[in-house]
């Protein structure tokens, strides 16, 4: 099954596209840490950053740099931070996050769960103790 990013790249899902070239796309994160939080994604679906071949890795970093420079010129911030987590979506993506304080890099305040989700999660964790 294609990742959510592949579905965005294929035009099956909407996005707020910032930039695109033959191998990459940059879109605003719809669940941002800060205003301007952007995702840079290779069009080729690869799960883990270091599974990219050397040229693809370098290309993604060069594309991300270009986008980060544009974000820094557009969004008032002290700097643009970069993170590669990869746990939520099994498709390589670089987070570019405008930063004014260290807390802006944290992903802790982005999760919202309802009561049944909390209960199911607690049960699942307990089952694995």
Buried (B, 14 or more C-beta within 10 A) or exposed (E): EEBBBBBBBEEEEEBEEBBBEEBBBBBBBEEBBBEBBBBBBBBBBBEEBEEBEEEBBEBBBEBBBBBBEBBBEEBEBEEBBBEBEBEEBBBBBBBBBBBEEEEBBEBEEEEEEEEEEEEEEEEEEEEEE
